[in-house]
Each structure stands twice: as C-alpha cells, then as structure tokens.
Amino acid sequence: MTGTIAFRRKAADRVMTWVFVLCALLVVLPLFLILFDLVIKGAKEFRWTLLVDLPRPVGEPGGGIANGIVGTIVVTLLAMAGSVPVSVMTGIYLAEYGRGKFASAVRFAADTMTGVPSIIMGIFGYILLVLPMKRFSAWAGAAALSMIFIPIVVRTRRCYGPCRRPCGRPPWRWGSRGGRRRCGSPCGRHGRGSSRGSFSPWRAS
C-alpha cells in the first residue's frame, strides 16, 4: 500500500512538472518568435548610418536613430548628476547618523518610492516640468529618472553602515575599499548577510 502511494505521488509529480514546463515553453515561445523575426528582418537594414543619421519623414527611406542615442545619454547624465550626490549622501546619513522621527520618515519614503511603478514617475515628470514648460525636454526625463534612481541607491547604500561600525575605523573611512578589506565586512566582498568573512557582534572578541 505504501509503495503504491509513493508511486502515485512520484507519477503525479513528474506529470505536473512536465505540464509546467510545457506551459512555460508556450508562454516564452511567442517572445522568441518575435525576437527571431526582428533579427532576421532587421539584420539586413543594420548599417553604420543607422547610428549616425537623424530620422527622416514618414515614407521616406533611410534615416537613423542618432537623436535617440544622444538623447538617452543626455537624460542619463542629467539624472546621474542630480540624483547620485543626493542619494549617496542620504544613504550615508541613514546608515551612519540617521536617528529619530526625521530619519524614520526619510527611510519610509525611500522604501515606499522603491515600489512605485515607473509610469507614475513619468507622470510626475510630465506634470512637474512638461506642463509648465509647455514642451518636452531632457530635464523632464531626467527628473523622472532621478525619482526612480534615488530610492534604489539610498536603500543600497544603507547596508554599508552597520557593517563598518565595529571596525574601529573613523566614519569617513567606513565607505572606503580599504576599510572593507581590513574589516572583513560582509558588505565588502561577499555581500550582506554572508557568514564568510563577516563580523558578528555575538562572537567572542
């Protein structure tokens, strides 16, 4: 009786495994078909002029995507110039000095903004800059991208503080690469929460 039940369970497990694999293949298959069609039809049109020419009017052959490439670089640089200093300093403040209600509010805001969809950030940039200026611009895209970038960096930077406090190093050296190596911090090489080379306050000194 026990052998029969075990056989049924194994058979059901294998059947359901293959069913899930088949469903996954059916879901992914259209994506690969679209990608294959795109590569086959687009490969013959890919040339150097595609990267350096500007778009042409609809119906006119030729043209390129130079404006899209340059626009992406400009928006990314503007977003990084505005968001990197703010996010890094905010993360350092929360990790090393953030105490009290204000720090809790900032931490809660960063955690909440991480889960906000990117389309909401795009609407934020549209309302904040596009509508008042009555035209699209790189500043609007950079503002929306900064709102996505800032909470992610803040949450990432917050992990470094608790790993460096027990090292006996000055606060301005906690963020340095040498400080991580000398401390054997889990945030330095092996990732947060790693037992290998990590410091534990419960270990005997």
C-alpha positions as CSV (number, residue, x, y, z in Angstrom):
1,M,0.0,0.0,0.0
2,T,2.8,2.4,0.9
3,G,4.6,1.6,-2.3
4,T,1.5,2.3,-4.4
5,I,1.0,5.7,-2.7
6,A,4.7,6.6,-3.3
7,F,4.4,5.6,-6.9
8,R,1.3,7.7,-7.4
9,R,3.0,10.7,-5.8
10,K,6.1,10.4,-8.0
11,A,4.0,9.9,-11.1
12,A,1.8,12.9,-10.3
13,D,4.9,15.0,-9.5
14,R,6.5,14.1,-12.9
15,V,3.3,14.7,-14.8
16,M,2.8,18.2,-13.2
17,T,6.4,19.1,-13.7
18,W,6.2,18.4,-17.4
19,V,2.9,20.3,-17.6
20,F,4.5,23.3,-16.0
21,V,7.5,23.0,-18.4
22,L,5.1,22.9,-21.4
23,C,3.2,25.9,-20.1
24,A,6.4,27.9,-19.7
25,L,7.5,27.0,-23.2
26,L,4.2,28.0,-24.6
27,V,4.4,31.4,-22.8
28,V,8.0,32.0,-23.9
29,L,7.6,30.8,-27.5
30,P,5.9,33.9,-28.9
31,L,8.6,36.1,-27.4
32,F,11.3,34.0,-29.2
33,L,9.3,34.1,-32.4
34,I,9.1,37.9,-32.3
35,L,12.8,38.2,-31.5
36,F,13.7,35.8,-34.3
37,D,11.6,37.7,-36.8
38,L,13.1,41.0,-35.6
39,V,16.6,39.8,-36.0
40,I,16.0,38.2,-39.5
41,K,14.3,41.3,-40.9
42,G,16.4,43.9,-39.1
43,A,19.8,42.4,-39.7
44,K,19.8,43.4,-43.4
45,E,18.9,47.0,-42.5
46,F,21.6,47.4,-39.8
47,R,24.4,49.7,-41.0
48,W,26.6,52.4,-39.7
49,T,24.3,55.2,-41.0
50,L,21.6,53.9,-38.7
51,L,23.6,55.0,-35.7
52,V,24.7,58.4,-37.0
53,D,21.9,59.7,-39.2
54,L,18.8,61.6,-38.0
55,P,15.3,60.2,-38.6
56,R,13.6,61.1,-41.9
57,P,10.0,61.9,-42.6
58,V,7.5,59.0,-42.7
59,G,7.5,57.3,-46.0
60,E,11.0,58.4,-46.9
61,P,13.6,55.6,-46.9
62,G,16.7,55.7,-44.8
63,G,17.3,57.6,-41.6
64,G,18.8,56.7,-38.3
65,I,18.4,56.8,-34.5
66,A,21.2,59.3,-33.7
67,N,18.8,61.6,-31.8
68,G,17.6,58.7,-29.7
69,I,21.1,57.7,-28.7
70,V,22.2,61.2,-27.9
71,G,19.0,61.9,-26.0
72,T,19.4,58.8,-23.9
73,I,23.0,59.7,-23.0
74,V,22.0,63.3,-22.1
75,V,19.0,62.2,-20.0
76,T,21.1,59.6,-18.2
77,L,23.9,62.1,-17.4
78,L,21.5,64.8,-16.2
79,A,19.7,62.2,-14.0
80,M,23.0,61.0,-12.5
81,A,24.3,64.5,-11.9
82,G,21.3,65.4,-9.9
83,S,20.5,62.1,-8.1
84,V,23.9,60.5,-7.3
85,P,25.0,63.1,-4.8
86,V,21.6,63.3,-3.1
87,S,21.1,59.6,-3.0
88,V,24.6,58.7,-1.7
89,M,24.5,61.4,1.0
90,T,21.0,60.4,2.0
91,G,22.1,56.7,2.3
92,I,25.2,57.6,4.3
93,Y,23.1,59.8,6.7
94,L,20.5,57.0,7.2
95,A,23.2,54.3,7.7
96,E,25.6,56.2,10.0
97,Y,23.7,59.1,11.6
98,G,20.0,58.7,10.9
99,R,18.1,58.6,14.2
100,G,14.7,59.9,15.3
101,K,11.5,60.7,13.5
102,F,13.0,62.6,10.6
103,A,15.3,59.7,9.7
104,S,12.4,57.2,10.0
105,A,10.3,59.4,7.7
106,V,13.1,59.6,5.1
107,R,13.7,55.8,5.4
108,F,9.9,55.2,4.9
109,A,9.8,57.5,1.9
110,A,12.7,55.7,0.3
111,D,11.2,52.3,0.9
112,T,7.8,53.4,-0.5
113,M,9.3,55.1,-3.6
114,T,11.1,51.9,-4.5
115,G,7.8,50.2,-5.2
116,V,6.3,53.0,-7.2
117,P,5.8,52.0,-10.9
118,S,8.0,53.8,-13.4
119,I,4.9,55.1,-15.3
120,I,3.9,57.0,-12.2
121,M,7.4,58.6,-12.1
122,G,6.9,59.5,-15.8
123,I,3.6,61.2,-15.0
124,F,5.4,63.1,-12.2
125,G,8.0,64.4,-14.6
126,Y,5.2,65.3,-17.1
127,I,3.2,67.3,-14.5
128,L,6.3,68.9,-12.9
129,L,8.1,70.1,-16.0
130,V,6.4,69.3,-19.2
131,L,3.1,71.1,-18.5
132,P,4.6,74.3,-17.0
133,M,7.2,74.5,-19.8
134,K,4.6,73.5,-22.5
135,R,7.1,71.3,-24.3
136,F,9.1,68.1,-23.8
137,S,12.7,68.3,-22.7
138,A,15.6,66.3,-21.4
139,W,15.0,67.9,-18.0
140,A,11.6,66.3,-17.6
141,G,13.0,62.8,-18.5
142,A,15.9,63.3,-16.1
143,A,13.6,64.3,-13.3
144,A,11.5,61.2,-13.7
145,L,14.6,59.0,-14.0
146,S,16.1,60.6,-10.8
147,M,12.9,59.7,-8.9
148,I,13.5,56.1,-9.8
149,F,17.2,56.2,-9.2
150,I,17.3,57.9,-5.8
151,P,15.4,55.4,-3.6
152,I,17.3,52.4,-5.1
153,V,20.7,53.9,-4.3
154,V,19.5,55.0,-0.9
155,R,18.4,51.5,0.0
156,T,21.6,50.0,-1.4
157,R,23.9,52.5,0.4
158,R,22.2,51.9,3.8
159,C,23.6,48.4,4.1
160,Y,27.2,49.6,4.5
161,G,26.9,51.4,7.8
162,P,26.2,48.5,10.2
163,C,29.0,46.5,8.7
164,R,31.6,49.2,9.4
165,R,30.8,50.4,12.9
166,P,32.6,47.6,14.7
167,C,35.8,48.0,12.7
168,G,37.2,50.8,14.9
169,R,37.8,53.0,11.9
170,P,36.8,56.7,11.6
171,P,33.4,57.3,9.9
172,W,35.0,58.9,6.9
173,R,36.8,55.6,6.2
174,W,33.8,53.3,6.5
175,G,32.9,53.8,2.9
176,S,36.4,53.1,1.5
177,R,37.5,50.0,-0.2
178,G,40.5,49.6,2.2
179,G,38.2,49.9,5.2
180,R,36.0,47.0,3.9
181,R,39.1,44.8,3.2
182,R,40.6,45.4,6.7
183,C,37.4,44.9,8.4
184,G,36.4,41.8,6.6
185,S,32.9,43.3,6.2
186,P,30.1,41.2,4.7
187,C,29.2,44.2,2.6
188,G,32.6,44.5,1.1
189,R,33.3,41.3,-0.8
190,H,30.8,38.6,0.0
191,G,27.6,40.5,0.1
192,R,25.4,41.5,3.0
193,G,24.5,38.8,5.4
194,S,27.3,36.4,4.3
195,S,28.8,34.3,7.0
196,R,32.2,34.2,5.2
197,G,34.5,36.9,6.5
198,S,31.7,38.7,8.3
199,F,31.7,40.4,11.7
200,S,29.2,39.3,14.3
201,P,28.7,41.2,17.5
202,W,27.8,38.0,19.3
203,R,31.2,36.4,18.6
204,A,33.8,36.5,21.3
205,S,36.5,39.1,20.6
